[in-house]
């Protein structure tokens, strides 16, 4: 079991062994302490690492070919192993897509699938007992949604994380969706015409994430 991966400290050996190897590789990489500083910053070398290590896996996940990650290997169902596999799938769809598709429509193309997986995850037994970082990335697709209904409904989940920085981001994202009904910084990548108000907003610091 990896000693550098945060998740390995609370996933017992049996559940760890039930993970599919490629799902385990995603979690090993993402929760490696050396990679944590790159989670929310743009870094070409980190993006290239993801492309080199997980490019083919990303394509497979985007095509729905890794749904079995949500079920422990050999169908030996355990709630924790199932949640771990689902988390790996969400990270690939929601995070790797942003690393591999910066400033392109591809960065957001998998948001719908990631959102559904997140909505299902929070209903699963054991979700509330997961460590903060697990829940943080499980529910990140909710923050990335351009639906104010989603933001208003699921904001309490971010409040329950007990992480001030993440909560500030959740409030910030919600405020943008409340004001514009979408994220203006995505407009260019998605070939959307920005309104005058959005153009003015985009000239402000911290107007994009």
N, C-alpha and C positions, 0 to 999 in steps of 0.2 A: 504494500500500500504506500502510495506517495506520501512523503513527509512534508512536501511543500504545498500541497493542495489543502485549502481551508476546509473543503467538504469532507476530507478523509478523517478529520478529527471527530466527526459525529455520525458518520455512516459506518455501521458495524461491518465486520469482515464478511458476514454472510450476504448482506445486501450489496456490499461492494463487489463481491464475486458474481452476483447475479446481473450486474450491469453488462450490457453489450460492450465489447471492447472499443468500438468507435465512439459510443456515447461517453464512456469513461475517459477517452482521450480528450474529448471536448471539455469535460469538467476539469480534468487535470491541467489542461492548458489555461483555461479561463481563470480558475481560482488559484493558480500559481502565484505566490506572493510577489514574484518578480514582475508579473504582468499587470498587477493591480493598478500601478500608476498610469497605465495606458488605457484604462477602461473608458474614460470620458474625455480624452484628448485626441487630437489628430496626429498620428505618427506614421510616416510612410513605411518605416521598417517593420513596425508592428502589423500594419495592414498587409504587408508582403508576407510576413510570417504566417498569417491566417490564410492567405491565398495559397501559399506553398503547402501548408500542413492540412488544410481543410477545404480546399477548393472543390474537390470532387464530392466530399461529404456534403458541403453546402448545396451543391446542385441536386444531390439525391434528396436531401431534406426538403428543398423547395418543391420538388416534384412529388412529395408525399411518400417517399420510399423508405422512410425511417420511422413510420408510425409504430413499429414494433418496439421501439425504445421505450414506449409508455407501458410496456408489459415486460416484467422481468424475464431474463433469459430462461428458456425451457418452461415458460409459463408458470414458474414458481412465484406466484403473486405475493409481493410484500408491498405495503403502502409506501415505505421509504424508497425502495428500489424503483418503484413505478414513478414516484415523484422526481427522483433523480434523473431518470430517462426523459421525462417530460421537460425538466429543466434544461437538459442538454439540447433538446429540440428547440425550445424557446430561444436559448442563447444563439443558436445557429441562425434562426429565422430573424430574430429581432436585433441582435448585436452584430453578428458576422455580416449580415446584409449591409449594415451601415459602414462597416470597415471596407467591404469589397466594392461598394457602389457609391462611394462619396461623390456628392454633387450630381448624381444620376438618379433617374427614376427607380433603378434597381434597388436603391437603398431602402425604399419604402414599399416595394412590391409585395413583400411577404407579411406586411403588417396585419392584414386581415386574418391570415392563418395563425399568426402568433397571438393575436387578440383572443381568438376562440380557445386556443390552448390555455391561455392564462385564465380565462373565465372558467374553464373546466377545472383547472388546478386548484383554485381557491375553494372549490366545493368538495375536494377530496379529503378523506380522513387523514389527519396528521398535518395538514397545511399550516394550521395555526401554531404548531409546535416546531416548525422549521426554523433554523437560524436566520438571522436578519438578512444576510447577504443572499441566501437562497430565495427568500420571499421578495427581496428587492428586485432581483432579475426575473423572477416568475411574473411579477405584476408590472414590469416596465412597459410591456405592450399597451397597458391601460393608459399610461402617461403619454405614449406616442400616438394614441387615437386622436382623430380630429372631430370626435363627437363630444359635445358638451354634456350630453346625457351620461356617457361613459365616465367622464371626469367627475361629475357631481355624485354619481352613484358610488364610485369606487375610491373616492378620496380618503375615506376613513381607513382603508387598508394602508395607505402611505402614512397616515397619522399613527397607526399602530406599530410601524416599524421602529419608532423611537430613535430616528436618525434625522437630526435637524437639517443636514445638507440635502438629503433626498427629499424631505418634506418641502423645503424651500423650492426645489426644482418642480415638485408636483404643483405647488401653488402657482409658480410662474407659468408653467405649461397651461394650467387651467385658465389663468387670466388671459392668455393670448387667444385661446379657443373661445372664451367668452366674448372677447372683443371682436375677433375677426371670423370666427367659425372655421378656421383652418390655421395652419402654420405658414405664415408668409414666406419664411426662408426656404420653403420647399417649392415655391412657385416656379422658379426658373427651371429646376430639375424636372418638374412635372408639366412644363409647358403651359403654366397657368398665368394669365395676365394679372399683374398686381394692381390693386386700386391705389389711388393717390395716398390714402391713409396708410396703406401697407408699405408703399415706397418710403414714406416719411418714417415709419416705424423701423424699417430695415436699416436706416441710416444711424439708428441709435446703437450704442454699445450693448452687448449681450442680447441682441434681438434674435439670435439663432442658437440652436443647441446642437 
